[in-house]
Amino acid sequence: MEPLLIVGKQIVLDQCEVLYDRAFTGETLATEWQVRGGDWWVEGEWLTGRNPENRPGMVTSRASYCCNVLLDFEGRTVPPCTHDINCMWNGSWYEERNERALAYVAGLEGWWEGKVGFEKSPEYKLIAATPLFDFEPGRVYRMQAGSIDGHAFVFVDGRLALEVKDPDPIDASRYGMIGFEAYASMIQVRRLVVRRIAWSEHRLSYEPEF
């Protein structure tokens, strides 16, 4: 597998420890995940989420992955839904309010204006997004999202879509919840692999052009 390149770093997938690699089934949904909002069920190989409300309808992991983590999965919207394939990592939860607490969130065709982007809850002082990704509703996309000490990124079908550096990174050794979110949307995800990121420095320089 080709390395994933972000500014100053290369992620070597073959060297990343696999922490989770299980198909979604009714049993795994019941025992390994927790529905926090919306309706979630397994349809064939697809974990399916439906939530018509303008709020996160989430399913979250019961296990914690407290590390620089990479979520690798395939996702799509379910027609007539046209937006918001969202995932979360390095997360936590306000149990008493049933709301997401500290976490990184990445998504496709979100932020109300069809953007690919990131946000950091619960204060949302860190948001980065762009409308330049050409999204097709119903199409299956491979998403690879995660962060290295707050250097967050999302790749779509092997190409870097966006990256951002958080000046106040989440402590990945303390917060490890992952999850998926349907925000006023209906989505499906499959083939989830969770990896502990292995990376090395990627030195950048220009070759003289004149």
N, C-alpha and C positions, 0 to 999 in steps of 0.2 A: 504494500500500500504506500502511496506517495505521502510524504509528510504534509501536515497542515501548516502553512506558513502565515504567521502574524508578525507584527513589527518587532524585530529583534529576537524572535523565538521560532523554533520549529518543533512541532508535535509529532512524535514518531509513533504512529498507531500500533505497529507491530511490537513495540516495547511497552505499551500501556497495559497495566494489569487490568484484566476484566473482573469487575466486581459483581456484575449482574448480567445475565444473558438467558432469559426465559421467555417463552411465548406467553402471550396473554391468553388466559383461559378463565372460565368462571371460577375455578378453584383458586388460581393465583390472585385474581381480583379480590376475592373474599378474604384471603389469608395474608397477602403481601401488600395490599393497598387499602386506603381508607377514603371513602367518598365524603367530600367536605361540602359539596354543593352541586346542584344540577343532577342530572340522571346519567349514570355511567353503567355500561354493560359491555359484554364481549360478544361480538358478531363475527363468526368465523375466526380469522386471525387478528381482527381489528378490535382494539379497545375504543369504544365509542362513547363520546360525551355530548350531551345535549343540554343547553342552558339558554333559554330565551331572554333572561334578565340582563340588564346592564350592570353586571357585577361578576367577579370571578366565580365560576362554577368549577370546582377543583376536585381532583383526585390526587392523593399524596402517598408517598411510600411510608410503610411502617418501619422500614430499615433506614438507617442514616449512613450517608457516604461522606464522611468528614475528611475531605481532601480536596486538592485541585481536581475537579471532576469534569468529565466529558460525557454528555448525553448524545447518543447516536441512535437515530430512529427514523422511520418513514412516517409521514403524516399527510393528511388531505382534509379538505372541507367536504361536507356532504351536502349536495344540492338540495334545496335552493340556497344554502348558506354560502357566503362568498368571502368570509374573513375570519381572522384570528385563530391561527394554530400556535398555541403558546405552551411554553415549558418553563419549569422552575428548578433551581438548584441552590446549594448552600442555603437552604431555607429553614424556617421555623414557623411555629403556629401559635396564635393566641387562642388557646382552647376555650377560655371563658367567653370569648366573643365570636368564636368560630370564624376567624379571619387570618389571612396570611400575615405573618410578622416579618422579621428580617429575611430577605431573600433576593436573589437575582432572578429576573424573568426575561426571557427572549421570545420573540414572536414574529410570525409572518402575517402581513396584510392586517396589521392591527393599528392601534392608536387612532382609531376613528377615521383616519384619512388614508388607509391602505399603505401603511409603512412597515418596513422590517426594522426591528429595534430592540432596545433593552430598557429596563427600568429596575430600580432598586427600591423595594418596599421596606418599611411602611411609610417612609417620609417622602419618597419619590423626588428627592433633590437631584438624583442622577437619572437622567433620561437621555437616550441617544437614539435617533431614528432618521430614516430616509425613505422617501417615496420612490426611489429609483429602481427597486426590484419589480420586475414585470411578472406579477402573480396571475395564475390561472386557476379559478375555482374548480375543485374536483380533481385536479392533477395531483399525483403522488410526488411528494418532494422528500429527499433525504436531508434531514437536518442534523448538524453536528454543532452543539452549543455547549459552552462551558467557560471556565475562567482559570487563569493562573495568577494567584495572589492579586485578584482584582482586575486582571487584564482579561476582559470578557470578549467573547467572539461568537459569531454564528456563521457557519458555512452552509450553503444550500447546494445540493448536487455537486459537491466537491469544490465549489468556488466561494471565496470569502465574500460575504454580503455586508458585514459590518463588524467593527471592533471598537472598543473603548477601554480606557484605563480609569479605574475608580481610584481617586486619591485617598479614599478612606475605605480600604477593602474589607469585605466581610471576613471574619476569622474562620477559614475553612476547616480548622481543626476542631471547632465547636459546633458549627451549623452544617447539617448534612442531609436535610430533607429534600427530596426531589418530587416533582409532580408535573401534571398536565392541567391545562386550563381551557375551558370553553367560555368565552366572554361574549354573551349574546350571539352564540354560534353553535354549530354542530360540527364536530370534528372526529376524525379517527386516526389512531396511531398504532403502529406495529413494529416488530423487529427491534425492540429497544435493547441496546447494549450500553451499560454504564462502565466507564473506564476511569481508572486513576491515571491522570495525565503524566506521561513521561516526555520531557522536553529538553532541548539544548539550545544554546545561544545560536542565533542566526545573524551573522555579521553582514551588514549592509554597506555597500559603497557603490559609487558610480564608476563606470569605465569612461575614460576621456573620450569625448565625441568630436573634439576639434583641437 
